[in-house]
């Protein structure tokens, strides 16, 4: 039976990337019944919002979506569609595997790190007070009453909530992912030595949950030391579970270890619903040029296949991508030895090369 999936082309380079991905996914032989819905800056004028209710309803009904990147317009008052989707759908787990493929331009080989980022709490919860506003001054006055250390008047304030429940569900999710995928080690990444009541709580919950997974080695890492460890010895790291802000930053770092944003896939997963999308944004300067690399989006499609229980197809797809990258001929500019290599192919032609491998 065909899988009914909400397909959101997005904006900027999103439509060309999702189209390449749709064609590759169909070439695996898995049946899809795409429910195409719009979101992003291109629908804002006609729908009055970058996230129409019908798009959200479609994801809620289908439970799975494949989404192209969406631009966050600056200074229009609209908050990020990407953040809104994660909040509205309770997609608390952000999965970002970063794996080396032979042939990708990178300083490293043998990297195979899986980032599990908490998606709803922390400094990204969206609780902020603008410097100089009445609300900010009120919050500052209340906080100053409770402690010796005083916050300067006129400060801007961002709040970092981290709950036991929020921590437990993401940490448990990371360990279960590790167990299911035969992973050996889960690292908890915090700055618990400084932020004892937020990161400290996250770490405390990690220690408790780790006891339920005795076959997996728990590691405790401070985020600053982790940055050095990742660039010096990335092969030592396996699954990493992180609060929201560190997860955002470290997943770009690990994308850099394996060849950049063009090859970094992702999925946002919650109870019963999942939205798969690349780590990168809409790269608007390349819009409509059939130029950017769809690998990240295609590998996000591979994660979606796994999520749908289509493991064999997922493996075949990954192999086809790996083969095309290793051969290094029909690949996009960013995967060539130099960025102005005239033999680079476009987004669509690279997808054709993968489709040919799948058919072979
Ligand atoms: P970006 O990821 O769009 O682009 C940064 C640079 O990375 C690009 O200039 C390009 O050189 C490179 N790049 C990105 N994707 C690539 C690809 N597939 N192939 C080759 N090179 C690629 O980041 P940005 O410029 O900071 O953001 C642009 C817009 O995207 C912003 O509005 C931002 O808010 C939004 N954004 C959306 C998402 C999402 O939809 N989940 C994620 C991040 C950023």
Boltz pocket constraint, residues with backbone or C-beta under 6 A from the ligand:
constraints:
  - pocket:
      binder: B
      contacts: [[A, 68], [A, 69], [A, 70], [A, 71], [A, 72], [A, 73], [A, 82], [A, 261], [A, 262], [A, 277], [A, 278], [A, 279], [A, 280], [A, 281], [A, 282], [A, 283], [A, 284], [A, 291], [A, 292], [A, 293], [A, 294], [A, 296], [A, 334]]
      max_distance: 6.0
